Amino acid sequence: MNDKNTAKIIIVTGGAGFIGSAVIRELINQTEHSVINVDKLTYAGNLESLKTIDQNSRYTFEQVDICDALNIKRVLASYQPDIIMHLAAESHVDRSIYGPSEFIQTNIVGTYTLLEQARVYWNTLEGDKKANFRFHHISTDEVYGDLPHPDELSGHCEEQSDEAIHDAALPLFTEVTAYAPSSPYSASKAGSDHLVRAWQRTYGLPTLVTNCSNNYGPFHFPEKLIPLVILNALEGKPLPIYGKGNQIRDWLYVEDHARALIKVATEGRISQTYNIGGHNEKQNIEVVDVICEILSELAAIKNLKFKIKHYKDLKVFVKDRPGHDTRYAIDASKIQRELGWTPLETFESGIRKTVQWYLDNQAWCQHVQDGSYQRERLGETK
């Protein structure tokens, strides 16, 4: 069993990304582990997310593509890690519809390359170093496809309240839910999950898998719903809402997720899968409305330059995404039962912290958008 109290050498792939940087900040600030951040630095990776810890003696950065086998081999040989936490991935559904090839390359070929180099490295180890090694693959609940939506059941249960319908009839994703990915992104992540489990069963590589719900919080690249809405609203730009906006997601504050991932990496059982959720199912339209209300309180519209009276007036309903999943919801009872993890943030507390962070960090927001992406819509099929 991996001794959670012993300082480890941990490689985090994708450590300059949204979730990866939160994991690294948590590792450096709350543990004694040493961290090697392996990141290619694509458009969504930004080392400014690690400014608070990048001078720490326990932190090292290596700019390496996970598809580069020779450099991955070098990194593993040089740093002799005890744990690999694999977060490097292309992750935006719209972008995967627009250009799926990068998702296949990074998420499937990259994971294969990393697994193979990890297997070769692991086979060179001896004794406790080999026995305690772990490869932790971080994935998404989107691999499961989607779940029944309350709207689908309400017509059949008119005599019941919405709450009763939800409690009685709506299932959750569990660790044994069958895979049914809908988008090129989720299909590529499903493929990577299968590779990780195959390397465990066939080669004995000690792996773990986690599947999480939608993350939100500080340092989120503004192609995703919450930062996009915040930044567009502040500039008086339209707030695009797909379809009716009734798609349901289980929202997980990124720092809660980081704590969960470290728990799994250091204490989880080899070969196991752990689902991680925030216990916060919200319709997209609800999320947008909450953000608008908080912005009205914290950054009230003080002039008429936007020609609106309320941020909600910026909402526009646009053509839905192709193959858009209707509902995600996580059963996180296994990680709570086995590892004692539960989220600390409610959606109400987390979203307020998130909005305030974006208000306080406009320079970061401007810097990360200096590239090719300017919050335009991606992912429409031709």
C-alpha positions as CSV (number, residue, x, y, z in Angstrom):
1,M,0.0,0.0,0.0
2,N,1.3,3.5,-0.9
3,D,2.2,5.4,2.3
4,K,0.3,8.6,2.0
5,N,2.5,10.3,4.6
6,T,5.7,9.8,2.7
7,A,6.8,12.6,0.4
8,K,6.5,11.5,-3.2
9,I,7.9,12.6,-6.6
10,I,4.8,13.2,-8.7
11,I,4.7,14.0,-12.4
12,V,1.6,15.9,-13.4
13,T,0.9,16.0,-17.2
14,G,-1.1,19.0,-18.3
15,G,-0.1,20.9,-15.2
16,A,-0.4,24.3,-16.9
17,G,-4.1,23.7,-17.7
18,F,-7.1,24.6,-15.6
19,I,-7.4,21.4,-13.5
20,G,-3.7,20.5,-13.6
21,S,-2.6,23.8,-12.2
22,A,-5.1,23.5,-9.4
23,V,-3.7,20.1,-8.6
24,I,-0.1,21.5,-8.6
25,R,-1.0,24.4,-6.4
26,E,-2.7,22.0,-3.9
27,L,0.3,19.7,-3.9
28,I,2.8,22.4,-3.3
29,N,0.8,24.4,-0.8
30,Q,-0.8,21.5,1.2
31,T,1.7,18.5,1.0
32,E,5.4,17.8,1.0
33,H,5.4,16.1,-2.4
34,S,7.7,17.2,-5.2
35,V,6.0,18.0,-8.5
36,I,7.3,17.9,-12.1
37,N,4.9,19.7,-14.4
38,V,4.9,18.2,-17.9
39,D,3.0,20.4,-20.4
40,K,3.2,21.1,-24.1
41,L,1.8,24.7,-23.5
42,T,-1.1,24.7,-26.0
43,Y,-3.5,27.6,-26.2
44,A,-5.2,26.5,-22.9
45,G,-2.0,26.0,-20.9
46,N,-0.7,29.0,-19.1
47,L,2.2,29.1,-16.6
48,E,0.7,32.3,-15.1
49,S,-1.7,30.0,-13.3
50,L,1.3,28.7,-11.3
51,K,3.0,32.1,-10.5
52,T,2.3,31.6,-6.8
53,I,4.3,28.4,-6.5
54,D,6.7,28.4,-9.5
55,Q,9.7,29.4,-7.3
56,N,9.2,26.6,-4.9
57,S,12.1,24.2,-4.7
58,R,9.7,21.3,-4.9
59,Y,8.4,22.4,-8.3
60,T,9.9,21.8,-11.8
61,F,8.5,22.5,-15.2
62,E,9.3,20.5,-18.4
63,Q,7.8,21.7,-21.7
64,V,7.2,18.3,-23.3
65,D,4.5,16.9,-25.5
66,I,3.1,13.6,-24.2
67,C,3.2,12.2,-27.7
68,D,7.0,12.6,-27.7
69,A,8.1,9.2,-26.5
70,L,11.9,10.1,-26.3
71,N,11.3,13.1,-24.2
72,I,8.8,11.3,-21.9
73,K,11.4,8.5,-21.5
74,R,14.0,11.2,-20.6
75,V,11.7,12.8,-18.0
76,L,10.8,9.5,-16.3
77,A,14.5,8.5,-16.2
78,S,15.6,11.9,-14.9
79,Y,13.0,12.4,-12.1
80,Q,12.2,8.8,-11.1
81,P,8.6,9.5,-10.2
82,D,6.5,7.6,-7.7
83,I,3.2,8.7,-9.2
84,I,2.1,9.9,-12.6
85,M,-1.1,12.0,-12.6
86,H,-2.2,12.2,-16.2
87,L,-4.3,15.3,-16.9
88,A,-2.9,16.4,-20.3
89,A,-5.8,16.4,-22.8
90,E,-7.7,18.3,-25.4
91,S,-11.0,18.9,-23.5
92,H,-13.4,21.3,-25.3
93,V,-16.4,19.6,-26.9
94,D,-17.1,22.4,-29.4
95,R,-13.4,22.4,-30.5
96,S,-13.5,18.6,-31.0
97,I,-16.5,19.0,-33.4
98,Y,-14.6,21.7,-35.3
99,G,-11.3,19.7,-35.4
100,P,-11.4,16.2,-34.0
101,S,-7.9,15.1,-35.2
102,E,-6.0,16.9,-32.3
103,F,-8.3,15.1,-29.8
104,I,-7.4,11.7,-31.3
105,Q,-3.7,12.5,-31.3
106,T,-3.4,14.0,-27.8
107,N,-6.0,12.0,-25.9
108,I,-5.5,8.6,-27.5
109,V,-2.1,8.5,-29.0
110,G,-0.7,10.7,-26.2
111,T,-2.1,8.5,-23.5
112,Y,-0.8,5.4,-25.3
113,T,2.7,6.9,-25.5
114,L,2.7,7.8,-21.8
115,L,1.4,4.4,-20.8
116,E,4.1,2.6,-22.8
117,Q,6.9,4.8,-21.4
118,A,5.5,4.4,-17.9
119,R,5.4,0.6,-18.3
120,V,9.0,0.5,-19.5
121,Y,10.1,2.8,-16.6
122,W,8.0,0.8,-14.0
123,N,9.7,-2.4,-15.2
124,T,13.1,-1.0,-14.3
125,L,12.1,-0.3,-10.7
126,E,12.7,-2.6,-7.8
127,G,11.3,-3.3,-4.3
128,D,9.1,-0.7,-2.6
129,K,9.7,1.8,-5.5
130,K,8.1,-0.6,-7.9
131,A,5.4,-1.8,-5.5
132,N,4.2,1.7,-4.7
133,F,4.3,3.2,-8.2
134,R,0.9,4.5,-9.5
135,F,-0.4,5.8,-12.8
136,H,-3.5,7.9,-12.2
137,H,-5.5,8.7,-15.3
138,I,-7.9,11.7,-15.0
139,S,-11.0,11.5,-17.2
140,T,-14.5,12.9,-17.5
141,D,-18.1,11.8,-16.9
142,E,-18.8,12.6,-20.6
143,V,-17.6,9.1,-21.5
144,Y,-20.9,7.7,-20.1
145,G,-23.0,9.7,-22.6
146,D,-26.0,11.3,-21.1
147,L,-28.8,10.5,-18.6
148,P,-32.6,10.9,-18.6
149,H,-33.6,14.5,-18.2
150,P,-36.5,15.6,-15.9
151,D,-38.3,17.0,-18.9
152,E,-38.4,13.6,-20.4
153,L,-40.2,12.1,-17.4
154,S,-42.5,15.0,-16.4
155,G,-45.0,14.2,-19.1
156,H,-45.4,10.7,-17.7
157,C,-45.6,11.7,-14.1
158,E,-47.8,14.8,-14.1
159,E,-49.2,13.9,-10.7
160,Q,-45.8,14.1,-9.0
161,S,-43.8,17.2,-8.1
162,D,-40.5,17.9,-10.0
163,E,-38.6,17.1,-6.8
164,A,-40.3,13.7,-6.4
165,I,-39.7,12.9,-10.1
166,H,-36.0,13.7,-9.7
167,D,-35.6,11.7,-6.5
168,A,-37.5,8.7,-7.7
169,A,-36.7,8.3,-11.3
170,L,-33.5,9.9,-12.4
171,P,-30.3,7.8,-12.3
172,L,-26.7,8.8,-11.7
173,F,-23.5,7.8,-13.3
174,T,-21.7,5.2,-11.3
175,E,-18.3,3.6,-11.7
176,V,-19.9,0.7,-13.6
177,T,-22.1,2.8,-16.0
178,A,-21.7,1.6,-19.6
179,Y,-19.7,3.9,-21.9
180,A,-21.7,5.7,-24.6
181,P,-19.7,8.8,-25.6
182,S,-21.5,11.4,-27.9
183,S,-18.8,13.7,-29.1
184,P,-15.3,13.3,-30.6
185,Y,-14.0,14.7,-27.3
186,S,-15.8,12.2,-25.1
187,A,-15.0,9.3,-27.5
188,S,-11.3,10.1,-27.4
189,K,-11.4,10.2,-23.6
190,A,-13.3,6.9,-23.5
191,G,-10.6,5.4,-25.7
192,S,-7.9,6.6,-23.4
193,D,-9.8,5.2,-20.4
194,H,-9.9,1.8,-22.1
195,L,-6.2,1.9,-22.8
196,V,-5.4,2.6,-19.2
197,R,-7.5,-0.3,-18.0
198,A,-6.0,-2.6,-20.7
199,W,-2.4,-1.7,-19.6
200,Q,-3.4,-2.6,-16.0
201,R,-5.0,-5.9,-16.9
202,T,-2.5,-7.0,-19.6
203,Y,0.8,-5.7,-18.3
204,G,0.0,-5.3,-14.6
205,L,0.8,-1.6,-14.7
206,P,-0.7,-0.2,-11.4
207,T,-3.3,2.3,-12.6
208,L,-6.3,4.2,-11.3
209,V,-9.0,6.1,-13.2
210,T,-11.2,9.0,-12.1
211,N,-14.1,10.4,-14.0
212,C,-15.3,13.9,-12.9
213,S,-18.2,16.2,-13.5
214,N,-18.0,19.7,-15.0
215,N,-15.3,21.8,-13.2
216,Y,-15.4,25.5,-12.7
217,G,-13.4,28.0,-10.7
218,P,-10.3,30.3,-11.0
219,F,-7.9,30.2,-14.0
220,H,-10.5,28.6,-16.3
221,F,-9.8,29.3,-20.0
222,P,-12.7,31.4,-21.3
223,E,-14.0,28.9,-24.0
224,K,-16.1,27.1,-21.3
225,L,-19.5,28.3,-20.2
226,I,-18.9,30.0,-16.8
227,P,-15.8,32.1,-17.7
228,L,-17.3,32.9,-21.1
229,V,-20.5,34.2,-19.6
230,I,-18.6,36.3,-17.0
231,L,-16.3,37.9,-19.5
232,N,-18.9,38.5,-22.2
233,A,-21.2,40.1,-19.7
234,L,-18.6,42.5,-18.4
235,E,-18.0,43.6,-22.0
236,G,-21.7,43.9,-22.9
237,K,-21.4,41.0,-25.4
238,P,-24.1,38.4,-26.0
239,L,-24.4,35.5,-23.6
240,P,-25.0,32.5,-26.0
241,I,-27.1,29.7,-24.6
242,Y,-27.4,26.5,-26.6
243,G,-30.9,25.3,-27.4
244,K,-33.3,26.0,-24.5
245,G,-30.5,26.1,-22.0
246,N,-32.0,23.2,-20.1
247,Q,-29.0,20.9,-20.3
248,I,-28.1,19.7,-16.8
249,R,-24.6,19.5,-15.5
250,D,-23.2,18.5,-12.1
251,W,-20.8,21.4,-11.2
252,L,-17.6,20.7,-9.3
253,Y,-15.4,23.4,-7.9
254,V,-11.9,22.9,-9.2
255,E,-10.1,23.1,-5.8
256,D,-12.5,20.4,-4.5
257,H,-11.6,18.3,-7.5
258,A,-7.8,18.8,-6.9
259,R,-8.2,17.5,-3.3
260,A,-10.0,14.5,-4.6
261,L,-7.4,13.7,-7.2
262,I,-4.6,13.8,-4.7
263,K,-6.6,11.5,-2.4
264,V,-7.0,9.0,-5.2
265,A,-3.4,9.2,-6.4
266,T,-2.0,8.6,-2.9
267,E,-4.7,6.5,-1.2
268,G,-6.9,4.9,-3.9
269,R,-7.0,1.2,-4.6
270,I,-5.1,0.0,-7.7
271,S,-7.2,-0.9,-10.7
272,Q,-10.2,1.0,-9.3
273,T,-12.3,3.8,-10.8
274,Y,-13.6,6.7,-8.7
275,N,-16.3,9.1,-9.8
276,I,-15.9,12.6,-8.6
277,G,-18.9,15.0,-8.5
278,G,-19.9,18.2,-6.9
279,H,-23.5,17.3,-5.9
280,N,-24.7,20.3,-7.8
281,E,-27.0,19.6,-10.7
282,K,-27.9,22.8,-12.5
283,Q,-29.5,23.7,-15.8
284,N,-27.2,25.8,-18.0
285,I,-29.8,28.6,-18.0
286,E,-29.8,28.6,-14.2
287,V,-26.0,28.9,-14.2
288,V,-26.2,31.9,-16.5
289,D,-28.9,33.6,-14.5
290,V,-26.9,33.1,-11.2
291,I,-23.8,34.6,-12.7
292,C,-25.8,37.6,-14.0
293,E,-27.3,38.2,-10.5
294,I,-23.9,38.0,-8.8
295,L,-22.4,40.4,-11.4
296,S,-25.3,42.8,-10.9
297,E,-24.3,42.9,-7.2
298,L,-20.5,43.0,-7.6
299,A,-20.1,44.9,-10.8
300,A,-23.3,46.8,-11.3
301,I,-24.0,48.4,-14.7
302,K,-23.4,52.1,-13.9
303,N,-24.0,53.7,-17.3
304,L,-25.9,53.1,-20.5
305,K,-23.1,52.2,-22.8
306,F,-24.4,48.6,-23.1
307,K,-28.0,49.9,-23.6
308,I,-29.2,47.3,-21.1
309,K,-30.6,47.5,-17.6
310,H,-29.5,44.0,-16.5
311,Y,-26.9,41.5,-17.5
312,K,-29.7,39.0,-18.2
313,D,-30.7,41.2,-21.1
314,L,-27.6,40.0,-22.9
315,K,-28.9,36.4,-23.1
316,V,-29.4,35.0,-26.6
317,F,-30.5,31.5,-27.5
318,V,-28.5,29.9,-30.3
319,K,-28.6,26.7,-32.3
320,D,-27.8,23.8,-30.2
321,R,-24.6,21.9,-30.4
322,P,-24.7,18.7,-32.5
323,G,-25.1,15.6,-30.3
324,H,-25.5,17.7,-27.2
325,D,-25.9,15.6,-24.1
326,T,-28.9,16.5,-22.0
327,R,-27.9,15.6,-18.5
328,Y,-24.8,14.5,-16.5
329,A,-25.0,13.6,-12.8
330,I,-22.4,11.8,-10.7
331,D,-22.8,9.3,-7.9
332,A,-19.7,10.1,-5.8
333,S,-20.6,7.8,-2.9
334,K,-17.6,5.4,-3.6
335,I,-14.9,8.0,-3.1
336,Q,-16.7,9.3,0.0
337,R,-17.0,5.9,1.4
338,E,-13.5,4.6,0.7
339,L,-11.4,7.8,0.9
340,G,-13.5,10.2,3.0
341,W,-13.7,12.9,0.3
342,T,-16.7,15.2,-0.1
343,P,-16.8,18.6,-1.8
344,L,-16.3,21.6,0.5
345,E,-18.0,24.2,-1.8
346,T,-21.6,24.4,-2.6
347,F,-22.5,25.8,-6.0
348,E,-23.6,29.0,-4.4
349,S,-20.3,29.5,-2.5
350,G,-18.1,28.3,-5.4
351,I,-19.7,30.4,-8.1
352,R,-19.5,33.6,-6.0
353,K,-15.8,32.9,-5.5
354,T,-15.3,32.3,-9.2
355,V,-17.1,35.5,-10.3
356,Q,-15.1,37.5,-7.8
357,W,-11.8,35.9,-9.0
358,Y,-12.5,37.0,-12.6
359,L,-13.4,40.5,-11.5
360,D,-10.1,40.7,-9.6
361,N,-7.9,39.1,-12.4
362,Q,-8.8,40.9,-15.6
363,A,-5.1,41.1,-16.6
364,W,-4.9,37.3,-16.6
365,C,-8.0,37.1,-18.6
366,Q,-6.7,39.5,-21.2
367,H,-3.3,37.8,-21.4
368,V,-4.7,34.3,-22.1
369,Q,-6.9,35.6,-24.9
370,D,-4.1,37.2,-26.8
371,G,-3.9,34.2,-29.1
372,S,-6.2,33.0,-31.9
373,Y,-9.3,32.4,-29.7
374,Q,-11.5,35.4,-29.1
375,R,-14.5,33.7,-27.5
376,E,-16.1,33.1,-30.9
377,R,-18.3,30.0,-31.3
378,L,-16.6,26.8,-32.5
379,G,-18.0,23.4,-33.3
380,E,-20.8,24.1,-35.8
381,T,-21.1,21.4,-38.4
382,K,-21.2,22.3,-42.1
